[in-house]
Every structure is written in structure tokens, then in C-alpha cells.
Amino acid sequence: MTKTVPDVPRWASLAAHATLLTTLPSGLWRIAMGLGVPVGFTEQGLGEFGIPGWGTAYVFGLSLLAESLAFLTLGLVRPWGEVWPRWIPGLRGRRIPPLAAIVPAAAGAIALTVMSVQALVRRVGAGSSMPPGTWEESPVYGVVMAVCYAPLLLWGPLLAAVTVHYARRRFSGERPQYTLEPLGGRA
């Protein structure tokens, strides 16, 4: 297992790891939906999402994409976020320019935070936007869905905090970058 960069504080490492956990419950909920597990949608509701069918591939892909993007946050606290891994031809062992990580991470943090706030505001009136007969009448399903999606509200702010720390650490100039080895040993 790759270790955290030596000068990364515990809070930043925990925040980076927490991003993986923020996407997990909603991903599992979507996968269950794609498999046809009753998560609150009626057969008619699942049919509108194309489940079974193309909708299944979509929710699986969306879950995999979200978890993969959350995984990239670990690069902000791990050596592979500062030095290219040795298995990347032509780049192995070279320093990663800080802005190559900071710009997409900051854009992602802003986008995730804005989308989370919008989703939270829309959630208040979500029941009225569902066509009749597509959602089960039991309030349990709504609670389970809300519990699974609520952690996503933290993804943007956690990513923002880790990104700010990464930027400060990389631009501080306190530690020469050549002290890091590429993932997998020396190049």
C-alpha cells in the first residue's frame, strides 16, 4: 500500500480517504437499482430509467466513474500525485506540475459543491416531480435514498480542503520534489 507523503497532516489524509466513502453509499444504491432490487421505484419507474437494459449499464458506469474520480483525491496526499508512476512510459519518475492536479481538483470541488447544493434544494420538491406510479408509496424508500445520497454533500467540500492543502504544500517550496520516488520504486 502506498504511504501518505511525509508532510501531509492527518486531517488531510483522512479527508482524502473520506471522499471514497462519500460516493460509496449512492453507488451501492444505484447498483442495487440496476440489478432490479426494490429501492423505491416501481416496475414502471425502473422502466423509465431503462432498467433492465441500457439504464443498468448507465447506473453501473456512473457508480464506477464517481468512485474512480473520488479515488483520484488520494493523489493529493500520496506520492503518485507528485511524481509520475514508473509504469507510465516517457513520464516515469518526473515531477507532476502542481497545476496539473490543482486546476482539475479545484474545478471538481466547485462543480461538486454547486451540484450538491442544487440537489439539496431540489430534493425538497422531489416528490412532486415524479410521474404517478413510478415511486413506491412507503416513506422508507425515500429515507434510504436520502441516507445513501446525503454523504455526497461532503464530497465537494472535502475535495476543496484537500486541494487547498495540496496547493499550499506544493507551492511552499519547503521540500524538494526529488526526494520522492515514483510508485513502484526507482525509475
C-alpha positions as MATLAB code, in Angstrom:
seq = 'MTKTVPDVPRWASLAAHATLLTTLPSGLWRIAMGLGVPVGFTEQGLGEFGIPGWGTAYVFGLSLLAESLAFLTLGLVRPWGEVWPRWIPGLRGRRIPPLAAIVPAAAGAIALTVMSVQALVRRVGAGSSMPPGTWEESPVYGVVMAVCYAPLLLWGPLLAAVTVHYARRRFSGERPQYTLEPLGGRA';
ca = [
       0.000    0.000    0.000;
       1.315    3.427   -0.909;
       2.090    5.655    2.020;
       0.990    9.212    2.526;
       3.510   11.919    1.688;
       5.511   12.657    4.909;
       4.405   16.261    5.425;
       0.674   15.650    4.913;
      -1.251   16.247    8.150;
      -3.578   13.564    9.415;
      -6.703   15.646    8.739;
      -5.811   15.960    5.026;
      -5.173   12.230    4.700;
      -8.450   11.425    6.457;
     -10.356   13.923    4.292;
      -8.887   12.397    1.114;
      -9.865    8.903    2.235;
     -13.321   10.115    3.266;
     -14.047   11.170   -0.318;
     -14.072    7.491   -1.250;
     -16.668    6.855    1.430;
     -18.881    9.760    0.330;
     -19.502    8.157   -3.058;
     -19.883    4.571   -1.880;
     -23.459    4.544   -0.466;
     -25.020    6.210   -3.529;
     -23.022    3.923   -5.819;
     -24.251    0.840   -3.998;
     -27.815    2.201   -4.117;
     -27.547    2.724   -7.905;
     -26.046   -0.743   -8.416;
     -28.901   -2.262   -6.415;
     -31.342   -0.310   -8.593;
     -29.589   -1.541  -11.741;
     -29.887   -5.117  -10.531;
     -33.625   -4.652  -10.002;
     -33.517   -4.663   -6.200;
     -36.522   -2.729   -4.900;
     -35.015    0.617   -3.870;
     -38.216    2.618   -4.150;
     -39.034    2.598   -7.841;
     -41.930    0.575   -9.186;
     -41.514   -1.556  -12.320;
     -42.877    1.388  -14.285;
     -40.320    3.702  -12.656;
     -37.429    1.358  -13.411;
     -38.679    1.078  -16.993;
     -38.463    4.859  -17.377;
     -34.793    4.624  -16.403;
     -34.273    1.827  -18.936;
     -33.819   -0.848  -16.269;
     -33.368   -3.626  -17.237;
     -31.476   -2.561  -20.352;
     -29.248    0.412  -21.149;
     -30.144    2.029  -17.800;
     -28.419   -0.807  -15.960;
     -25.162   -0.130  -17.801;
     -25.614    3.602  -17.167;
     -26.040    3.303  -13.378;
     -23.150    0.827  -13.154;
     -20.943    3.150  -15.207;
     -21.977    6.209  -13.190;
     -21.141    4.416   -9.943;
     -17.748    3.320  -11.283;
     -16.999    6.827  -12.590;
     -17.896    8.501   -9.283;
     -15.766    6.105   -7.248;
     -12.853    6.452   -9.686;
     -12.967   10.256   -9.512;
     -13.142   10.125   -5.720;
     -10.118    7.794   -5.763;
      -8.090   10.470   -7.568;
      -8.336   12.616   -4.419;
      -5.839   10.237   -2.823;
      -3.268   11.515   -5.322;
      -3.340   14.833   -3.486;
      -1.870   13.186   -0.378;
       0.119   10.326   -1.910;
       3.454   10.303   -3.761;
       1.774    9.342   -7.059;
       0.169   12.792   -7.028;
       3.610   14.433   -7.163;
       5.766   12.049   -9.217;
       4.589   10.057  -12.245;
       4.450    6.302  -11.514;
       7.192    4.255  -13.166;
       4.756    2.307  -15.362;
       3.893    5.440  -17.389;
       6.325    5.481  -20.339;
       8.048    8.783  -21.054;
       6.893   10.369  -17.801;
       8.044    7.874  -15.181;
       9.790    9.474  -12.254;
       9.188   13.011  -13.444;
       7.654   15.639  -11.216;
       3.954   16.322  -11.860;
       3.367   20.056  -12.308;
       1.245   21.196   -9.332;
      -1.317   22.969  -11.515;
      -1.948   19.726  -13.416;
      -3.582   18.427  -10.235;
      -4.773   21.668   -8.635;
      -6.816   23.043  -11.549;
      -8.947   19.925  -12.184;
      -9.297   19.235   -8.458;
     -10.433   22.806   -7.738;
     -12.832   22.761  -10.702;
     -14.200   19.433   -9.486;
     -14.606   20.717   -5.930;
     -16.512   23.777   -7.154;
     -18.702   21.745   -9.522;
     -19.462   19.098   -6.879;
     -20.329   21.702   -4.261;
     -22.622   23.610   -6.635;
     -24.336   20.397   -7.794;
     -24.764   19.237   -4.196;
     -26.399   22.496   -3.149;
     -28.689   22.381   -6.200;
     -29.614   18.765   -5.474;
     -30.337   19.604   -1.848;
     -32.619   22.469   -2.878;
     -34.393   20.280   -5.474;
     -34.780   17.403   -3.002;
     -37.373   19.400   -1.070;
     -39.789   19.228   -4.014;
     -38.639   15.926   -5.495;
     -41.824   14.016   -4.782;
     -43.920   16.351   -6.890;
     -41.693   15.879   -9.962;
     -42.068   12.094  -10.083;
     -44.713   10.800  -12.516;
     -47.552    8.943  -10.768;
     -46.919    5.226  -10.306;
     -43.123    5.363  -10.612;
     -42.270    5.582   -6.898;
     -43.391    3.306   -4.075;
     -45.707    4.925   -1.546;
     -43.721    3.838    1.523;
     -41.626    6.651    3.062;
     -38.919    4.105    3.937;
     -37.595    4.153    0.360;
     -37.222    7.930    0.398;
     -35.359    7.799    3.690;
     -32.999    5.075    2.425;
     -32.324    7.051   -0.754;
     -31.683   10.246    1.225;
     -29.312    8.426    3.591;
     -27.414    6.962    0.624;
     -27.115   10.286   -1.191;
     -26.513   12.584    1.809;
     -22.767   11.781    2.059;
     -22.309   13.207   -1.453;
     -22.926   16.646    0.060;
     -19.478   16.338    1.688;
     -17.556   15.315   -1.436;
     -17.056   18.839   -2.824;
     -16.009   20.491    0.459;
     -13.663   17.601    1.343;
     -12.058   17.767   -2.093;
     -11.722   21.556   -1.755;
      -9.982   21.266    1.625;
      -7.535   18.632    0.375;
      -6.897   20.634   -2.810;
      -6.086   23.805   -0.857;
      -3.680   21.835    1.339;
      -2.047   20.243   -1.719;
      -1.597   23.661   -3.363;
      -0.081   25.166   -0.217;
       2.233   22.204    0.270;
       3.378   22.027   -3.348;
       3.964   25.767   -3.673;
       5.582   26.219   -0.250;
       8.985   25.136   -1.530;
       9.890   23.598    1.823;
      10.582   20.116    0.474;
      12.413   19.338   -2.751;
      10.320   17.125   -5.015;
      13.255   14.895   -5.951;
      13.024   13.259   -2.517;
      10.006   11.287   -3.714;
      10.313    8.056   -5.645;
       7.856    7.056   -8.359;
       5.249    4.460   -7.431;
       6.841    1.032   -7.788;
      10.405    2.002   -6.929;
      13.119    3.902   -8.731;
      12.697    4.610  -12.418;
];
